[in-house]
Amino acid sequence: MQPLRSNVLGSLWLCRQRPLCWTLQSALRAWASTCGLDSKALRRETTFKGGLQDFHAKLAAGPSLQHFLQEAAPVQETPQVPTKAAEYPAPYFGPSTLADARRKVYLETYGCQMNVSDTEIAWTILQRSGYLRTSTLEEADVILLVTCSVREKAEQTIWKRLCHLTALKSKRPRSQAPLRIGILGCMAERLKEKILDREKLVDVVAGPDAYRDLPRLLAVAETGQQAANVLLSLDETYADVVPVHTSANAKSAFVSIMRGCDNMCSYCIVPFTRGRERSRPVASILQEVQVLSDQGVKEVTLLGQNVNSYRDTSEVHFLSATPTHLSRGFSTIYKPKQGGLRFADLLDCVSAIDPEMRIRFTSPHPKDFPDEVFQLMQERHNICKQLHLPVQSGSSRVLQAMKRGYTREAYLELVRHIRDSLPGVTLSSDFIAGFCGETEADHQQTLSLIREVGYHIAFIFAYSMREKTRAFHRLQDDVPPEVKQRRLNELQTVFRAEASQANAAAVGHVQVVLVEGPSKRSTLELCGRNDGNIKVIFPDVETDDGTGLGSAVRVQPGDYVLVKISSASSQTLKGIPLCRTTLKESAAFADAPFGVAE
């Protein structure tokens, strides 16, 4: 019932944007299509054979609401994961509506890893409906942009791209079907009216919870009308959609385990564009990871806006699971949640599927780190000893204004506890420069926190106020742009200095590297990543095959190789390959901070 409800309400929203005559005409066309009449026949019938009276007679004999509901799936008390997921066509689509058209779709992805996952979900749904995929823009019949709304710059990029695509649309030969353009994701939800109205740049708008509705929306667009569905859902997780991953030969993949966020940080638009937290059933996640393992994928990253707050309540007996607690010194704005299988339970199950598959996860919130997670990471050699620990600011006063639920002192205590639990762990973080009311003293505290922690990776951005957020309604964006930029530059400079020092400690040690492919800068070198997710570059030469027989091989993407680190920068390590290996054989290296020194 949920997809039908979303379709109906999405259509009603669109109708409100149109004149009454347009709505009536659309209703007549939809009714005629369902009855097997074309629009010309309908006009002849209503004009020359009794007009409105005859139309009422045909309407009474036509399909009722029950007709549209009869094929709806029955509501299940507990979510079930089918052995082979299938999308059922809407009952008002004829069998030739999409299958015969074989439209080609071009997908562009902007923003975070979650949007990469969303792209794969959208493509899987469209593929089931008969669409083809193209990597050539000029071949496309449909162009879909999966968008980000976290920062203003990301939205500006999309507007510029739309202008370019509109020019491409106007040059399309009349011998071809009209080009259709769609906006998907966070920007679609946030700016739906503006997108539809602004110079009619877009034919389809679909929010993050409306991807199942894409075939219907595109079918509406084929009639020359705009179509939109941006309703947020309380339960949509796409649990039954096993994604067709966009890079067929890739050795790494993202697996979305939950959607939405309940934290309501004052600067963040995510709760308003992706809705409340809801988690996929663990069974569907394990099924997807098993499929990836069977395909030869060697690294999986579990994704969520707040990935470590995962809570599966899909089964009744999960509700009696042992409760876990927040990290010490952390709080939430929402009431404590009880029961359900938690992130540590999921991590335990996922890491047991394939001991030769690396497991990562992002993006967590520091509050949701019970000791069970650290203990499991220490015990399992295929769970990477790398944590993304977003802090945003080093000032307790600014953290309070951000509604982060912790102080500087609590965060640093958590860092110390993590390093005691996971020696050699690699830490990354997020920082915002120039948040509302940030003083120079606040900025200096953030600089000092970066020096004290010593991150290997950091994502640093100038603050960009977003509508709908608490900051937009309650705070003033009072830090001048030039001050934001200066503080951003200073944060980046200090981070790079600390990262260079942290990476330099790896020189002379041997690390396990998962080979990704050729280096971007030289075809004579290969690139991969170590356990800490740091890029490692090494020569593409014959290497010991690791069997102990003295044979030499050229390592391939997906191979694990031992590399002795010879030099380091703030972002990259370089080294010499020693031999091919496996995660099991190289498990001993995980116990040393930077591998084993020779």
Secondary structure as a PSIPRED ss2 file (coil, helix, strand):
# PSIPRED VFORMAT (PSIPRED V4.0)

   1 M C   1.000  0.000  0.000
   2 Q H   0.000  1.000  0.000
   3 P H   0.000  1.000  0.000
   4 L H   0.000  1.000  0.000
   5 R H   0.000  1.000  0.000
   6 S H   0.000  1.000  0.000
   7 N H   0.000  1.000  0.000
   8 V H   0.000  1.000  0.000
   9 L H   0.000  1.000  0.000
  10 G H   0.000  1.000  0.000
  11 S H   0.000  1.000  0.000
  12 L H   0.000  1.000  0.000
  13 W H   0.000  1.000  0.000
  14 L H   0.000  1.000  0.000
  15 C H   0.000  1.000  0.000
  16 R H   0.000  1.000  0.000
  17 Q C   1.000  0.000  0.000
  18 R C   1.000  0.000  0.000
  19 P C   1.000  0.000  0.000
  20 L H   0.000  1.000  0.000
  21 C H   0.000  1.000  0.000
  22 W H   0.000  1.000  0.000
  23 T H   0.000  1.000  0.000
  24 L H   0.000  1.000  0.000
  25 Q H   0.000  1.000  0.000
  26 S H   0.000  1.000  0.000
  27 A H   0.000  1.000  0.000
  28 L H   0.000  1.000  0.000
  29 R H   0.000  1.000  0.000
  30 A H   0.000  1.000  0.000
  31 W H   0.000  1.000  0.000
  32 A H   0.000  1.000  0.000
  33 S H   0.000  1.000  0.000
  34 T H   0.000  1.000  0.000
  35 C C   1.000  0.000  0.000
  36 G C   1.000  0.000  0.000
  37 L C   1.000  0.000  0.000
  38 D C   1.000  0.000  0.000
  39 S H   0.000  1.000  0.000
  40 K H   0.000  1.000  0.000
  41 A H   0.000  1.000  0.000
  42 L H   0.000  1.000  0.000
  43 R H   0.000  1.000  0.000
  44 R H   0.000  1.000  0.000
  45 E H   0.000  1.000  0.000
  46 T H   0.000  1.000  0.000
  47 T H   0.000  1.000  0.000
  48 F H   0.000  1.000  0.000
  49 K C   1.000  0.000  0.000
  50 G C   1.000  0.000  0.000
  51 G H   0.000  1.000  0.000
  52 L H   0.000  1.000  0.000
  53 Q H   0.000  1.000  0.000
  54 D H   0.000  1.000  0.000
  55 F H   0.000  1.000  0.000
  56 H H   0.000  1.000  0.000
  57 A H   0.000  1.000  0.000
  58 K H   0.000  1.000  0.000
  59 L H   0.000  1.000  0.000
  60 A H   0.000  1.000  0.000
  61 A H   0.000  1.000  0.000
  62 G C   1.000  0.000  0.000
  63 P C   1.000  0.000  0.000
  64 S C   1.000  0.000  0.000
  65 L H   0.000  1.000  0.000
  66 Q H   0.000  1.000  0.000
  67 H H   0.000  1.000  0.000
  68 F H   0.000  1.000  0.000
  69 L H   0.000  1.000  0.000
  70 Q C   1.000  0.000  0.000
  71 E C   1.000  0.000  0.000
  72 A C   1.000  0.000  0.000
  73 A C   1.000  0.000  0.000
  74 P C   1.000  0.000  0.000
  75 V C   1.000  0.000  0.000
  76 Q C   1.000  0.000  0.000
  77 E C   1.000  0.000  0.000
  78 T C   1.000  0.000  0.000
  79 P C   1.000  0.000  0.000
  80 Q C   1.000  0.000  0.000
  81 V C   1.000  0.000  0.000
  82 P C   1.000  0.000  0.000
  83 T C   1.000  0.000  0.000
  84 K C   1.000  0.000  0.000
  85 A C   1.000  0.000  0.000
  86 A C   1.000  0.000  0.000
  87 E C   1.000  0.000  0.000
  88 Y C   1.000  0.000  0.000
  89 P C   1.000  0.000  0.000
  90 A C   1.000  0.000  0.000
  91 P C   1.000  0.000  0.000
  92 Y C   1.000  0.000  0.000
  93 F C   1.000  0.000  0.000
  94 G C   1.000  0.000  0.000
  95 P C   1.000  0.000  0.000
  96 S C   1.000  0.000  0.000
  97 T C   1.000  0.000  0.000
  98 L C   1.000  0.000  0.000
  99 A C   1.000  0.000  0.000
 100 D C   1.000  0.000  0.000
 101 A C   1.000  0.000  0.000
 102 R C   1.000  0.000  0.000
 103 R C   1.000  0.000  0.000
 104 K E   0.000  0.000  1.000
 105 V E   0.000  0.000  1.000
 106 Y E   0.000  0.000  1.000
 107 L E   0.000  0.000  1.000
 108 E E   0.000  0.000  1.000
 109 T E   0.000  0.000  1.000
 110 Y C   1.000  0.000  0.000
 111 G C   1.000  0.000  0.000
 112 C C   1.000  0.000  0.000
 113 Q H   0.000  1.000  0.000
 114 M H   0.000  1.000  0.000
 115 N H   0.000  1.000  0.000
 116 V H   0.000  1.000  0.000
 117 S H   0.000  1.000  0.000
 118 D H   0.000  1.000  0.000
 119 T H   0.000  1.000  0.000
 120 E H   0.000  1.000  0.000
 121 I H   0.000  1.000  0.000
 122 A H   0.000  1.000  0.000
 123 W H   0.000  1.000  0.000
 124 T H   0.000  1.000  0.000
 125 I H   0.000  1.000  0.000
 126 L H   0.000  1.000  0.000
 127 Q H   0.000  1.000  0.000
 128 R H   0.000  1.000  0.000
 129 S C   1.000  0.000  0.000
 130 G C   1.000  0.000  0.000
 131 Y C   1.000  0.000  0.000
 132 L E   0.000  0.000  1.000
 133 R E   0.000  0.000  1.000
 134 T C   1.000  0.000  0.000
 135 S C   1.000  0.000  0.000
 136 T C   1.000  0.000  0.000
 137 L H   0.000  1.000  0.000
 138 E H   0.000  1.000  0.000
 139 E H   0.000  1.000  0.000
 140 A C   1.000  0.000  0.000
 141 D C   1.000  0.000  0.000
 142 V E   0.000  0.000  1.000
 143 I E   0.000  0.000  1.000
 144 L E   0.000  0.000  1.000
 145 L E   0.000  0.000  1.000
 146 V E   0.000  0.000  1.000
 147 T E   0.000  0.000  1.000
 148 C C   1.000  0.000  0.000
 149 S C   1.000  0.000  0.000
 150 V C   1.000  0.000  0.000
 151 R C   1.000  0.000  0.000
 152 E H   0.000  1.000  0.000
 153 K H   0.000  1.000  0.000
 154 A H   0.000  1.000  0.000
 155 E H   0.000  1.000  0.000
 156 Q H   0.000  1.000  0.000
 157 T H   0.000  1.000  0.000
 158 I H   0.000  1.000  0.000
 159 W H   0.000  1.000  0.000
 160 K H   0.000  1.000  0.000
 161 R H   0.000  1.000  0.000
 162 L H   0.000  1.000  0.000
 163 C H   0.000  1.000  0.000
 164 H H   0.000  1.000  0.000
 165 L H   0.000  1.000  0.000
 166 T H   0.000  1.000  0.000
 167 A H   0.000  1.000  0.000
 168 L H   0.000  1.000  0.000
 169 K H   0.000  1.000  0.000
 170 S H   0.000  1.000  0.000
 171 K C   1.000  0.000  0.000
 172 R C   1.000  0.000  0.000
 173 P C   1.000  0.000  0.000
 174 R C   1.000  0.000  0.000
 175 S C   1.000  0.000  0.000
 176 Q C   1.000  0.000  0.000
 177 A C   1.000  0.000  0.000
 178 P C   1.000  0.000  0.000
 179 L C   1.000  0.000  0.000
 180 R E   0.000  0.000  1.000
 181 I E   0.000  0.000  1.000
 182 G E   0.000  0.000  1.000
 183 I E   0.000  0.000  1.000
 184 L E   0.000  0.000  1.000
 185 G E   0.000  0.000  1.000
 186 C H   0.000  1.000  0.000
 187 M H   0.000  1.000  0.000
 188 A H   0.000  1.000  0.000
 189 E H   0.000  1.000  0.000
 190 R H   0.000  1.000  0.000
 191 L C   1.000  0.000  0.000
 192 K H   0.000  1.000  0.000
 193 E H   0.000  1.000  0.000
 194 K H   0.000  1.000  0.000
 195 I H   0.000  1.000  0.000
 196 L H   0.000  1.000  0.000
 197 D H   0.000  1.000  0.000
 198 R C   1.000  0.000  0.000
 199 E C   1.000  0.000  0.000
 200 K C   1.000  0.000  0.000
 201 L C   1.000  0.000  0.000
 202 V C   1.000  0.000  0.000
 203 D C   1.000  0.000  0.000
 204 V E   0.000  0.000  1.000
 205 V E   0.000  0.000  1.000
 206 A E   0.000  0.000  1.000
 207 G C   1.000  0.000  0.000
 208 P C   1.000  0.000  0.000
 209 D C   1.000  0.000  0.000
 210 A C   1.000  0.000  0.000
 211 Y H   0.000  1.000  0.000
 212 R H   0.000  1.000  0.000
 213 D H   0.000  1.000  0.000
 214 L H   0.000  1.000  0.000
 215 P H   0.000  1.000  0.000
 216 R H   0.000  1.000  0.000
 217 L H   0.000  1.000  0.000
 218 L H   0.000  1.000  0.000
 219 A H   0.000  1.000  0.000
 220 V H   0.000  1.000  0.000
 221 A H   0.000  1.000  0.000
 222 E C   1.000  0.000  0.000
 223 T C   1.000  0.000  0.000
 224 G C   1.000  0.000  0.000
 225 Q C   1.000  0.000  0.000
 226 Q C   1.000  0.000  0.000
 227 A E   0.000  0.000  1.000
 228 A E   0.000  0.000  1.000
 229 N E   0.000  0.000  1.000
 230 V C   1.000  0.000  0.000
 231 L C   1.000  0.000  0.000
 232 L C   1.000  0.000  0.000
 233 S C   1.000  0.000  0.000
 234 L C   1.000  0.000  0.000
 235 D C   1.000  0.000  0.000
 236 E C   1.000  0.000  0.000
 237 T C   1.000  0.000  0.000
 238 Y C   1.000  0.000  0.000
 239 A C   1.000  0.000  0.000
 240 D C   1.000  0.000  0.000
 241 V C   1.000  0.000  0.000
 242 V C   1.000  0.000  0.000
 243 P C   1.000  0.000  0.000
 244 V C   1.000  0.000  0.000
 245 H C   1.000  0.000  0.000
 246 T C   1.000  0.000  0.000
 247 S C   1.000  0.000  0.000
 248 A C   1.000  0.000  0.000
 249 N C   1.000  0.000  0.000
 250 A C   1.000  0.000  0.000
 251 K C   1.000  0.000  0.000
 252 S E   0.000  0.000  1.000
 253 A E   0.000  0.000  1.000
 254 F E   0.000  0.000  1.000
 255 V E   0.000  0.000  1.000
 256 S E   0.000  0.000  1.000
 257 I C   1.000  0.000  0.000
 258 M E   0.000  0.000  1.000
 259 R E   0.000  0.000  1.000
 260 G C   1.000  0.000  0.000
 261 C C   1.000  0.000  0.000
 262 D C   1.000  0.000  0.000
 263 N C   1.000  0.000  0.000
 264 M C   1.000  0.000  0.000
 265 C C   1.000  0.000  0.000
 266 S C   1.000  0.000  0.000
 267 Y C   1.000  0.000  0.000
 268 C C   1.000  0.000  0.000
 269 I C   1.000  0.000  0.000
 270 V H   0.000  1.000  0.000
 271 P H   0.000  1.000  0.000
 272 F H   0.000  1.000  0.000
 273 T H   0.000  1.000  0.000
 274 R H   0.000  1.000  0.000
 275 G C   1.000  0.000  0.000
 276 R C   1.000  0.000  0.000
 277 E C   1.000  0.000  0.000
 278 R E   0.000  0.000  1.000
 279 S E   0.000  0.000  1.000
 280 R C   1.000  0.000  0.000
 281 P C   1.000  0.000  0.000
 282 V H   0.000  1.000  0.000
 283 A H   0.000  1.000  0.000
 284 S H   0.000  1.000  0.000
 285 I H   0.000  1.000  0.000
 286 L H   0.000  1.000  0.000
 287 Q H   0.000  1.000  0.000
 288 E H   0.000  1.000  0.000
 289 V H   0.000  1.000  0.000
 290 Q H   0.000  1.000  0.000
 291 V H   0.000  1.000  0.000
 292 L H   0.000  1.000  0.000
 293 S H   0.000  1.000  0.000
 294 D H   0.000  1.000  0.000
 295 Q C   1.000  0.000  0.000
 296 G C   1.000  0.000  0.000
 297 V C   1.000  0.000  0.000
 298 K C   1.000  0.000  0.000
 299 E E   0.000  0.000  1.000
 300 V E   0.000  0.000  1.000
 301 T E   0.000  0.000  1.000
 302 L E   0.000  0.000  1.000
 303 L E   0.000  0.000  1.000
 304 G C   1.000  0.000  0.000
 305 Q C   1.000  0.000  0.000
 306 N C   1.000  0.000  0.000
 307 V H   0.000  1.000  0.000
 308 N H   0.000  1.000  0.000
 309 S H   0.000  1.000  0.000
 310 Y C   1.000  0.000  0.000
 311 R E   0.000  0.000  1.000
 312 D E   0.000  0.000  1.000
 313 T C   1.000  0.000  0.000
 314 S C   1.000  0.000  0.000
 315 E C   1.000  0.000  0.000
 316 V H   0.000  1.000  0.000
 317 H H   0.000  1.000  0.000
 318 F H   0.000  1.000  0.000
 319 L H   0.000  1.000  0.000
 320 S H   0.000  1.000  0.000
 321 A C   1.000  0.000  0.000
 322 T C   1.000  0.000  0.000
 323 P C   1.000  0.000  0.000
 324 T C   1.000  0.000  0.000
 325 H C   1.000  0.000  0.000
 326 L C   1.000  0.000  0.000
 327 S C   1.000  0.000  0.000
 328 R C   1.000  0.000  0.000
 329 G C   1.000  0.000  0.000
 330 F C   1.000  0.000  0.000
 331 S C   1.000  0.000  0.000
 332 T C   1.000  0.000  0.000
 333 I C   1.000  0.000  0.000
 334 Y C   1.000  0.000  0.000
 335 K C   1.000  0.000  0.000
 336 P C   1.000  0.000  0.000
 337 K C   1.000  0.000  0.000
 338 Q C   1.000  0.000  0.000
 339 G C   1.000  0.000  0.000
 340 G C   1.000  0.000  0.000
 341 L E   0.000  0.000  1.000
 342 R E   0.000  0.000  1.000
 343 F H   0.000  1.000  0.000
 344 A H   0.000  1.000  0.000
 345 D H   0.000  1.000  0.000
 346 L H   0.000  1.000  0.000
 347 L H   0.000  1.000  0.000
 348 D H   0.000  1.000  0.000
 349 C H   0.000  1.000  0.000
 350 V H   0.000  1.000  0.000
 351 S H   0.000  1.000  0.000
 352 A C   1.000  0.000  0.000
 353 I C   1.000  0.000  0.000
 354 D C   1.000  0.000  0.000
 355 P C   1.000  0.000  0.000
 356 E C   1.000  0.000  0.000
 357 M C   1.000  0.000  0.000
 358 R E   0.000  0.000  1.000
 359 I E   0.000  0.000  1.000
 360 R E   0.000  0.000  1.000
 361 F E   0.000  0.000  1.000
 362 T E   0.000  0.000  1.000
 363 S C   1.000  0.000  0.000
 364 P C   1.000  0.000  0.000
 365 H C   1.000  0.000  0.000
 366 P C   1.000  0.000  0.000
 367 K C   1.000  0.000  0.000
 368 D C   1.000  0.000  0.000
 369 F C   1.000  0.000  0.000
 370 P C   1.000  0.000  0.000
 371 D H   0.000  1.000  0.000
 372 E H   0.000  1.000  0.000
 373 V H   0.000  1.000  0.000
 374 F H   0.000  1.000  0.000
 375 Q H   0.000  1.000  0.000
 376 L H   0.000  1.000  0.000
 377 M H   0.000  1.000  0.000
 378 Q H   0.000  1.000  0.000
 379 E H   0.000  1.000  0.000
 380 R C   1.000  0.000  0.000
 381 H C   1.000  0.000  0.000
 382 N C   1.000  0.000  0.000
 383 I E   0.000  0.000  1.000
 384 C C   1.000  0.000  0.000
 385 K C   1.000  0.000  0.000
 386 Q E   0.000  0.000  1.000
 387 L E   0.000  0.000  1.000
 388 H E   0.000  0.000  1.000
 389 L C   1.000  0.000  0.000
 390 P C   1.000  0.000  0.000
 391 V C   1.000  0.000  0.000
 392 Q E   0.000  0.000  1.000
 393 S C   1.000  0.000  0.000
 394 G C   1.000  0.000  0.000
 395 S C   1.000  0.000  0.000
 396 S H   0.000  1.000  0.000
 397 R H   0.000  1.000  0.000
 398 V H   0.000  1.000  0.000
 399 L H   0.000  1.000  0.000
 400 Q H   0.000  1.000  0.000
 401 A H   0.000  1.000  0.000
 402 M C   1.000  0.000  0.000
 403 K C   1.000  0.000  0.000
 404 R C   1.000  0.000  0.000
 405 G C   1.000  0.000  0.000
 406 Y C   1.000  0.000  0.000
 407 T C   1.000  0.000  0.000
 408 R H   0.000  1.000  0.000
 409 E H   0.000  1.000  0.000
 410 A H   0.000  1.000  0.000
 411 Y H   0.000  1.000  0.000
 412 L H   0.000  1.000  0.000
 413 E H   0.000  1.000  0.000
 414 L H   0.000  1.000  0.000
 415 V H   0.000  1.000  0.000
 416 R H   0.000  1.000  0.000
 417 H H   0.000  1.000  0.000
 418 I H   0.000  1.000  0.000
 419 R H   0.000  1.000  0.000
 420 D H   0.000  1.000  0.000
 421 S H   0.000  1.000  0.000
 422 L C   1.000  0.000  0.000
 423 P C   1.000  0.000  0.000
 424 G C   1.000  0.000  0.000
 425 V C   1.000  0.000  0.000
 426 T E   0.000  0.000  1.000
 427 L E   0.000  0.000  1.000
 428 S E   0.000  0.000  1.000
 429 S E   0.000  0.000  1.000
 430 D E   0.000  0.000  1.000
 431 F E   0.000  0.000  1.000
 432 I E   0.000  0.000  1.000
 433 A E   0.000  0.000  1.000
 434 G C   1.000  0.000  0.000
 435 F C   1.000  0.000  0.000
 436 C C   1.000  0.000  0.000
 437 G C   1.000  0.000  0.000
 438 E C   1.000  0.000  0.000
 439 T C   1.000  0.000  0.000
 440 E H   0.000  1.000  0.000
 441 A H   0.000  1.000  0.000
 442 D H   0.000  1.000  0.000
 443 H H   0.000  1.000  0.000
 444 Q H   0.000  1.000  0.000
 445 Q H   0.000  1.000  0.000
 446 T H   0.000  1.000  0.000
 447 L H   0.000  1.000  0.000
 448 S H   0.000  1.000  0.000
 449 L H   0.000  1.000  0.000
 450 I H   0.000  1.000  0.000
 451 R H   0.000  1.000  0.000
 452 E H   0.000  1.000  0.000
 453 V H   0.000  1.000  0.000
 454 G C   1.000  0.000  0.000
 455 Y C   1.000  0.000  0.000
 456 H C   1.000  0.000  0.000
 457 I E   0.000  0.000  1.000
 458 A E   0.000  0.000  1.000
 459 F E   0.000  0.000  1.000
 460 I E   0.000  0.000  1.000
 461 F E   0.000  0.000  1.000
 462 A E   0.000  0.000  1.000
 463 Y C   1.000  0.000  0.000
 464 S C   1.000  0.000  0.000
 465 M C   1.000  0.000  0.000
 466 R C   1.000  0.000  0.000
 467 E C   1.000  0.000  0.000
 468 K C   1.000  0.000  0.000
 469 T C   1.000  0.000  0.000
 470 R H   0.000  1.000  0.000
 471 A H   0.000  1.000  0.000
 472 F H   0.000  1.000  0.000
 473 H H   0.000  1.000  0.000
 474 R H   0.000  1.000  0.000
 475 L C   1.000  0.000  0.000
 476 Q C   1.000  0.000  0.000
 477 D C   1.000  0.000  0.000
 478 D C   1.000  0.000  0.000
 479 V C   1.000  0.000  0.000
 480 P C   1.000  0.000  0.000
 481 P H   0.000  1.000  0.000
 482 E H   0.000  1.000  0.000
 483 V H   0.000  1.000  0.000
 484 K H   0.000  1.000  0.000
 485 Q H   0.000  1.000  0.000
 486 R H   0.000  1.000  0.000
 487 R H   0.000  1.000  0.000
 488 L H   0.000  1.000  0.000
 489 N H   0.000  1.000  0.000
 490 E H   0.000  1.000  0.000
 491 L H   0.000  1.000  0.000
 492 Q H   0.000  1.000  0.000
 493 T H   0.000  1.000  0.000
 494 V H   0.000  1.000  0.000
 495 F H   0.000  1.000  0.000
 496 R H   0.000  1.000  0.000
 497 A H   0.000  1.000  0.000
 498 E H   0.000  1.000  0.000
 499 A H   0.000  1.000  0.000
 500 S H   0.000  1.000  0.000
 501 Q H   0.000  1.000  0.000
 502 A H   0.000  1.000  0.000
 503 N H   0.000  1.000  0.000
 504 A H   0.000  1.000  0.000
 505 A C   1.000  0.000  0.000
 506 A C   1.000  0.000  0.000
 507 V C   1.000  0.000  0.000
 508 G C   1.000  0.000  0.000
 509 H E   0.000  0.000  1.000
 510 V E   0.000  0.000  1.000
 511 Q E   0.000  0.000  1.000
 512 V E   0.000  0.000  1.000
 513 V E   0.000  0.000  1.000
 514 L E   0.000  0.000  1.000
 515 V E   0.000  0.000  1.000
 516 E E   0.000  0.000  1.000
 517 G E   0.000  0.000  1.000
 518 P E   0.000  0.000  1.000
 519 S C   1.000  0.000  0.000
 520 K C   1.000  0.000  0.000
 521 R C   1.000  0.000  0.000
 522 S C   1.000  0.000  0.000
 523 T C   1.000  0.000  0.000
 524 L C   1.000  0.000  0.000
 525 E E   0.000  0.000  1.000
 526 L E   0.000  0.000  1.000
 527 C E   0.000  0.000  1.000
 528 G E   0.000  0.000  1.000
 529 R E   0.000  0.000  1.000
 530 N C   1.000  0.000  0.000
 531 D C   1.000  0.000  0.000
 532 G C   1.000  0.000  0.000
 533 N C   1.000  0.000  0.000
 534 I C   1.000  0.000  0.000
 535 K E   0.000  0.000  1.000
 536 V E   0.000  0.000  1.000
 537 I E   0.000  0.000  1.000
 538 F E   0.000  0.000  1.000
 539 P E   0.000  0.000  1.000
 540 D C   1.000  0.000  0.000
 541 V C   1.000  0.000  0.000
 542 E C   1.000  0.000  0.000
 543 T E   0.000  0.000  1.000
 544 D E   0.000  0.000  1.000
 545 D C   1.000  0.000  0.000
 546 G C   1.000  0.000  0.000
 547 T C   1.000  0.000  0.000
 548 G C   1.000  0.000  0.000
 549 L C   1.000  0.000  0.000
 550 G C   1.000  0.000  0.000
 551 S C   1.000  0.000  0.000
 552 A E   0.000  0.000  1.000
 553 V E   0.000  0.000  1.000
 554 R C   1.000  0.000  0.000
 555 V C   1.000  0.000  0.000
 556 Q C   1.000  0.000  0.000
 557 P C   1.000  0.000  0.000
 558 G C   1.000  0.000  0.000
 559 D C   1.000  0.000  0.000
 560 Y E   0.000  0.000  1.000
 561 V E   0.000  0.000  1.000
 562 L E   0.000  0.000  1.000
 563 V E   0.000  0.000  1.000
 564 K E   0.000  0.000  1.000
 565 I E   0.000  0.000  1.000
 566 S E   0.000  0.000  1.000
 567 S E   0.000  0.000  1.000
 568 A E   0.000  0.000  1.000
 569 S C   1.000  0.000  0.000
 570 S C   1.000  0.000  0.000
 571 Q C   1.000  0.000  0.000
 572 T E   0.000  0.000  1.000
 573 L E   0.000  0.000  1.000
 574 K E   0.000  0.000  1.000
 575 G E   0.000  0.000  1.000
 576 I E   0.000  0.000  1.000
 577 P E   0.000  0.000  1.000
 578 L E   0.000  0.000  1.000
 579 C E   0.000  0.000  1.000
 580 R E   0.000  0.000  1.000
 581 T E   0.000  0.000  1.000
 582 T C   1.000  0.000  0.000
 583 L C   1.000  0.000  0.000
 584 K C   1.000  0.000  0.000
 585 E C   1.000  0.000  0.000
 586 S C   1.000  0.000  0.000
 587 A H   0.000  1.000  0.000
 588 A H   0.000  1.000  0.000
 589 F H   0.000  1.000  0.000
 590 A H   0.000  1.000  0.000
 591 D H   0.000  1.000  0.000
 592 A C   1.000  0.000  0.000
 593 P C   1.000  0.000  0.000
 594 F C   1.000  0.000  0.000
 595 G C   1.000  0.000  0.000
 596 V E   0.000  0.000  1.000
 597 A E   0.000  0.000  1.000
 598 E C   1.000  0.000  0.000
